[in-house]
């Protein structure tokens, strides 16, 4: 093998310096200072050349499932399933075996075990990840209510929620991400085919983010409001990262060790209303400059927000109801979570306004100490709430990763 081929091969397991985050605003609902959506990953190697995007591969087997700390991909699909009538624990175990086998193959760039549709022919793995989770109803349908985590209790109703039950919850959940749209769709189709006869689709949503290589160097994502988002997302290098994101060893239930809880919210942005605001007003709502994401208290994007800073007229530089202030960990008992979301656009509504916003996904060791307290704070006094609508919601228990020869959820279903 010549030197060039050796170099090309080395790229197959190298991930572009990217972001663990997504489009959303700068707080919890849309990404913010209290554990925001995007995070620039640290790496000594130069950015991956565009020609190598398709060759990047993420391992399926491991301590944690892929798609949690994996750098955010350009294309995403979220899909929830309900178990079919008569399907129980045995059928669910068989389905998770099929799904794990399919995900392992596709993430390695191989054809699906049940045949190849041709959708993703000629493409490499393209950083594909497939992540599986269980909803609250899954445990009663499989006779496993004794194993249902307390952390999977229904999320409280928030005063500003306008939730569509048909697009919320679900027995099973699959998150798919890839840097190529055809690779992502192929995985979605394979997962749906594997479920035939055992589970039916309850809801499915499509998302996107900035493509790999779209900027001269990796940068924090922007959301559909144009805001830089994700500056202060928890980083894997943080000493308390695992404590915030993953279920620790020894904590009940045992089958959730090294797993995480995913909160999903479909958040529609009222973009016509937002675009009518002046630049100064938009920045006041968020608490950051739109141009570079720097806090209005001064500095650069990564400068800590100074909540006490005053303007020349004596007023607060960061308004009392600014998104970054309301979502700050210091004002929420230290609550934070790893947000890894996708933007979405589902066409235009009858009034001509865009049906667009954020497919919000937040990862945490316990939603009762992560998502819930922060969302309660947002619900009571966030300036951004005038420009968004929460239209769907779900909570899923996402078990730890599968070892070689295992399938996701095996400790639960065969324990």
MARDOVEX-426174 format. One record per residue (C-alpha): residue in three letters; x, y, z. Coordinates in steps of 0.001 Angstrom, whole numbers. Layout:
BEGIN
  residu        u        v        w
     ALA        X        Y        Z
...
REM end
This chain:
BEGIN
  residu        u        v        w
     UNK        0        0        0
     UNK     1508     3362     -976
     UNK     1752     6343     1352
     UNK    -1271     8089     -162
     UNK    -3507     5038      340
     UNK    -2265     4647     3895
     UNK    -3179     8292     4542
     UNK    -6629     7841     2982
     UNK    -7264     4746     5095
     UNK    -6344     6611     8244
     UNK    -9120     9074     7496
     UNK   -11835     6435     7581
     UNK   -11951     6617    11369
     UNK   -11253    10300    11741
     UNK   -14085    12695    12452
     UNK   -14107    16253    11242
     UNK   -13439    18787    13971
     UNK   -17059    19584    14588
     UNK   -19740    20493    17053
     UNK   -21636    18495    19645
     UNK   -24692    20669    19277
     UNK   -27187    22037    16866
     UNK   -29331    24875    15708
     UNK   -31367    26340    18504
     UNK   -31420    29724    20232
     UNK   -29039    30497    23047
     UNK   -30729    28787    25999
     UNK   -32520    25628    27035
     UNK   -35439    25769    24693
     UNK   -33187    26763    21842
     UNK   -29681    26307    23145
     UNK   -28003    28564    25682
     UNK   -25493    29444    28300
     UNK   -26798    26855    30740
     UNK   -25603    23879    28748
     UNK   -26048    25083    25233
     UNK   -26449    23196    22028
     UNK   -23164    23281    20187
     UNK   -19605    22715    21276
     UNK   -16415    22957    19250
     UNK   -14518    19722    19670
     UNK   -10808    19925    20352
     UNK    -8473    18125    18011
     UNK    -4912    18673    16825
     UNK    -5485    17450    13288
     UNK    -6538    19870    10535
     UNK   -10165    19825     9329
     UNK   -11050    16835     7176
     UNK   -11072    17458     3439
     UNK   -14503    17413     1802
     UNK   -13653    14286     -198
     UNK   -13282    12309     3018
     UNK   -16649    13212     4567
     UNK   -18261     9989     3398
     UNK   -15493     7790     4782
     UNK   -15776     8832     8423
     UNK   -17076     5981    10575
     UNK   -18546     5925    14092
     UNK   -18367     2701    16106
     UNK   -21706     1093    16991
     UNK   -20415     -983    19923
     UNK   -19105      714    23040
     UNK   -19736     1902    26585
     UNK   -22321     4447    25454
     UNK   -24596     4401    22453
     UNK   -23432     6474    19476
     UNK   -25237     9680    18653
     UNK   -24912    11252    22121
     UNK   -21386    12666    22202
     UNK   -20822    12081    18481
     UNK   -20222    15388    16637
     UNK   -23540    16560    15234
     UNK   -24242    15529    11664
     UNK   -25802    17523     8814
     UNK   -28901    15328     8420
     UNK   -31129    13812    11075
     UNK   -34279    11723    11432
     UNK   -36202    11181    14664
     UNK   -38831     8432    14678
     UNK   -41014     6966    17433
     UNK   -42763     3600    17295
     UNK   -45568     1961    19253
     UNK   -45483    -1806    19746
     UNK   -48127    -3615    17727
     UNK   -51066    -5289    19432
     UNK   -49919    -8626    20824
     UNK   -46215    -7739    20688
     UNK   -44547    -8196    24069
     UNK   -41141    -8704    25611
     UNK   -40107   -11560    23303
     UNK   -41029    -9646    20157
     UNK   -39405    -6476    21454
     UNK   -36153    -8344    22130
     UNK   -36174    -9767    18606
     UNK   -36728    -6280    17189
     UNK   -33837    -4788    19158
     UNK   -31627    -7617    17917
     UNK   -32596    -6796    14311
     UNK   -32167    -3085    14825
     UNK   -28756    -3492    16463
     UNK   -27563    -5799    13687
     UNK   -28779    -3372    11019
     UNK   -27306     -309    12746
     UNK   -23936    -2004    13206
     UNK   -23755    -2904     9522
     UNK   -24899      440     8147
     UNK   -22646     2452    10454
     UNK   -19700      447     9094
     UNK   -20769     1306     5541
     UNK   -22016    -2218     4810
     UNK   -25380    -3199     3270
     UNK   -28339    -3827     5552
     UNK   -28510    -7523     6578
     UNK   -31926    -8024     4951
     UNK   -30781    -6778     1564
     UNK   -29724    -3479       25
     UNK   -32257    -1027    -1358
     UNK   -29655      829    -3373
     UNK   -30487     4150    -1741
     UNK   -26985     4679     -359
     UNK   -24938     2798    -2947
     UNK   -21545     4439    -3643
     UNK   -21592     6255     -277
     UNK   -19425     5515     2728
     UNK   -20713     5462     6315
     UNK   -20760     9295     6400
     UNK   -20601     9427    10221
     UNK   -23914     7578    10472
     UNK   -25218     6971    13991
     UNK   -28349     5102    15072
     UNK   -29481     5475    18700
     UNK   -32318     3583    20431
     UNK   -34481     4498    23420
     UNK   -37520     3292    25398
     UNK   -40598     5339    26256
     UNK   -42693     4961    29384
     UNK   -45341     2840    27650
     UNK   -42757      286    26525
     UNK   -42438    -1132    30035
     UNK   -46123    -1841    30581
     UNK   -46475    -3369    27121
     UNK   -43575    -5753    27764
     UNK   -44419    -6628    31379
     UNK   -41341    -4801    32651
     UNK   -42952    -2107    34805
     UNK   -40772    -3140    37770
     UNK   -37741    -2136    35687
     UNK   -39133     1242    34614
     UNK   -36860     4048    35880
     UNK   -38290     6674    38210
     UNK   -36577     9247    36009
     UNK   -38947     8240    33201
     UNK   -41919     9798    34997
     UNK   -44037    11947    32651
     UNK   -42707    15453    32132
     UNK   -44826    18113    33854
     UNK   -47184    20234    31796
     UNK   -45788    23702    31209
     UNK   -48092    26698    30836
     UNK   -46902    27580    27349
     UNK   -47110    24037    25949
     UNK   -49368    23455    22947
     UNK   -48574    19776    22505
     UNK   -49911    17493    19788
     UNK   -50286    14041    21366
     UNK   -50052    12335    17981
     UNK   -46533    13744    17577
     UNK   -45464    13106    21170
     UNK   -44245    10157    23278
     UNK   -43985     6598    21902
     UNK   -42926     3133    23093
     UNK   -39644     3135    21180
     UNK   -37486     5920    19763
     UNK   -34757     5950    17139
     UNK   -32417     8875    16452
     UNK   -30526     8792    13154
     UNK   -27793    11183    12077
     UNK   -25433    11238     9075
     UNK   -23450    13704     7009
     UNK   -25086    12449     3802
     UNK   -28839    12710     3261
     UNK   -29153     9440     1357
     UNK   -27212     7530     4005
     UNK   -29509     8951     6691
     UNK   -32658     8082     4742
     UNK   -31387     4578     4019
     UNK   -30956     3965     7744
     UNK   -34447     5312     8440
     UNK   -35951     3038     5819
     UNK   -34032       -5     7109
     UNK   -35170      636    10697
     UNK   -38780     1016     9576
     UNK   -38634    -2210     7534
     UNK   -37120    -4118    10463
     UNK   -40045    -3053    12647
     UNK   -42739    -4443    10348
     UNK   -45148    -6682    12235
     UNK   -43717    -5720    15638
     UNK   -44016    -1948    15874
     UNK   -45664      796    13840
     UNK   -44487     4362    13315
     UNK   -46164     6796    15706
     UNK   -44415     9935    14434
     UNK   -41363    10818    12388
     UNK   -39523    14120    11870
     UNK   -36620    15266     9712
     UNK   -33906    17752    10615
     UNK   -30744    19356     9311
     UNK   -27733    21402    10311
     UNK   -24805    23080     8642
     UNK   -22921    20639     6438
     UNK   -19413    19497     7246
     UNK   -16896    21758     5484
     UNK   -19379    24596     4867
     UNK   -17176    27072     6768
     UNK   -13422    27706     6440
     UNK   -12946    26267     9929
     UNK   -15320    24642    12425
     UNK   -17637    27175    14034
     UNK   -20489    27153    16509
     UNK   -23797    26430    14802
     UNK   -26471    29004    14053
     UNK   -30159    28351    14439
     UNK   -32991    29415    12146
     UNK   -33238    32707    14025
     UNK   -29673    33402    12902
     UNK   -28283    33222    16420
     UNK   -24930    31618    17222
     UNK   -25901    28719    19463
     UNK   -24032    26260    21604
     UNK   -21163    28216    23074
     UNK   -21340    26705    26544
     UNK   -22571    23175    25950
     UNK   -21053    20741    28487
     UNK   -17823    19332    27080
     UNK   -16560    15749    27429
     UNK   -13385    17235    28895
     UNK   -15336    18780    31801
     UNK   -14731    16984    35094
     UNK   -18474    16646    35725
     UNK   -19516    15802    32154
     UNK   -20334    12133    32784
     UNK   -22163    13042    35983
     UNK   -24411    15423    34087
     UNK   -25042    13264    31010
     UNK   -24793     9552    31873
     UNK   -26361     7298    34496
     UNK   -23618     6310    36978
     UNK   -22766     2723    37998
     UNK   -24791     1360    40877
     UNK   -27741     3666    40372
     UNK   -31152     2038    39908
     UNK   -32136      525    37640
     UNK   -28937    -1382    36888
     UNK   -29732    -1883    33206
     UNK   -29477     1923    32648
     UNK   -25836     2094    33730
     UNK   -23878     4240    31221
     UNK   -27151     5209    29572
     UNK   -28814     8614    29383
     UNK   -32254    10210    29221
     UNK   -33286    12059    26076
     UNK   -35854    14844    26237
     UNK   -37395    15645    22863
     UNK   -39342    18816    22057
     UNK   -40547    20067    18673
     UNK   -40214    23829    19017
     UNK   -41702    25976    16267
     UNK   -40071    29361    15850
     UNK   -42344    32288    15004
     UNK   -39853    33498    12435
     UNK   -42055    36174    10844
     UNK   -42513    37805    14249
     UNK   -38839    37414    15042
     UNK   -37705    38960    11770
     UNK   -39854    42018    12478
     UNK   -37704    42810    15531
     UNK   -34754    45145    15224
     UNK   -31277    43701    15600
     UNK   -30946    45428    18963
     UNK   -34212    43932    20181
     UNK   -33249    40421    19035
     UNK   -29941    40689    20855
     UNK   -31688    41934    23992
     UNK   -34038    38927    23950
     UNK   -31131    36482    23728
     UNK   -28477    38387    25655
     UNK   -25801    37869    23007
     UNK   -24629    39658    19887
     UNK   -25990    38141    16718
     UNK   -22808    38708    14727
     UNK   -20447    36573    16805
     UNK   -22371    35196    19799
     UNK   -20503    37329    22343
     UNK   -22496    38200    25499
     UNK   -23855    41739    25708
     UNK   -21799    42099    28883
     UNK   -18692    42173    26647
     UNK   -15874    39993    25361
     UNK   -15920    37263    22754
     UNK   -18202    34286    22169
     UNK   -16534    32197    24861
     UNK   -16294    34981    27470
     UNK   -18276    34180    30608
     UNK   -21520    36118    30849
     UNK   -21312    38878    33452
     UNK   -24816    39045    34908
     UNK   -23953    42096    37056
     UNK   -22555    44262    34229
     UNK   -24295    47632    33837
     UNK   -24615    49885    30801
     UNK   -23758    53566    30813
     UNK   -27352    54425    31690
     UNK   -27241    52119    34714
     UNK   -29426    49405    33213
     UNK   -28390    45757    33141
     UNK   -26309    44788    30104
     UNK   -28064    41411    30183
     UNK   -31794    42069    30586
     UNK   -33623    40466    33510
     UNK   -35610    38225    31148
     UNK   -32838    37588    28604
     UNK   -32590    33986    27522
     UNK   -28990    33553    28692
     UNK   -29828    34874    32155
     UNK   -32921    32691    32613
     UNK   -31081    29540    31505
     UNK   -27806    30146    33359
     UNK   -26847    27196    35611
     UNK   -26218    29592    38495
     UNK   -29905    30558    38434
     UNK   -31117    26952    38101
     UNK   -29295    25123    40847
     UNK   -26508    24135    38461
     UNK   -28882    22274    36127
     UNK   -27439    21650    32677
     UNK   -27705    19113    29881
     UNK   -26048    18194    26598
     UNK   -28182    19547    23791
     UNK   -27799    17935    20403
     UNK   -30636    19123    18201
     UNK   -31604    19578    14556
     UNK   -33330    22435    12778
     UNK   -36414    21591    10749
     UNK   -38568    23140     8023
     UNK   -41863    21451     7160
     UNK   -43126    23889     4543
     UNK   -45468    26826     5092
     UNK   -48621    27136     7151
     UNK   -51987    28332     5854
     UNK   -51142    31907     6862
     UNK   -47912    31789     4845
     UNK   -45604    31614     7852
     UNK   -42838    29000     7837
     UNK   -43454    25817     9821
     UNK   -39862    25732    11007
     UNK   -37844    25605    14161
     UNK   -35941    23153    16310
     UNK   -36112    19418    16938
     UNK   -34712    19841    20423
     UNK   -32907    16836    21921
     UNK   -31310    17150    25364
     UNK   -29276    14435    27086
     UNK   -28935    14151    30855
     UNK   -28394    11677    33674
     UNK   -31762    12636    35187
     UNK   -34385    14881    33539
     UNK   -35811    15778    36956
     UNK   -32579    17614    37768
     UNK   -31689    18600    34186
     UNK   -34464    19592    31813
     UNK   -37384    20085    34210
     UNK   -36030    22845    36498
     UNK   -34645    24848    33589
     UNK   -37840    24563    31555
     UNK   -39868    25653    34577
     UNK   -37700    28749    34807
     UNK   -38139    29436    31100
     UNK   -41869    28947    31448
     UNK   -42126    31682    34045
     UNK   -40130    34510    32497
     UNK   -38132    34038    29299
     UNK   -38213    36839    26716
     UNK   -37712    34285    23964
     UNK   -40979    32512    24793
     UNK   -42891    35147    22818
     UNK   -41254    33840    19653
     UNK   -41499    30047    20051
     UNK   -44145    27348    20517
     UNK   -43565    23898    22055
     UNK   -45718    21595    19901
     UNK   -44533    18052    20693
     UNK   -42758    16380    23600
     UNK   -41330    13037    24660
     UNK   -38943    11460    27145
     UNK   -36954     8292    26507
     UNK   -34615     6068    28525
     UNK   -31587     5383    26330
     UNK   -29600     2415    27678
     UNK   -25843     2129    27549
     UNK   -24045      855    24482
     UNK   -23959    -2735    23319
     UNK   -20778    -4788    23525
     UNK   -19570    -6976    20692
     UNK   -22107    -9760    20180
     UNK   -24785    -7918    22191
     UNK   -27793    -5834    21207
     UNK   -29017    -2549    22663
     UNK   -31330    -3103    25633
     UNK   -30226    -6706    26203
     UNK   -29633    -6149    29924
     UNK   -33248    -5006    30278
     UNK   -34939    -7515    28012
     UNK   -32957   -10571    29133
     UNK   -32159    -9539    32716
REM end
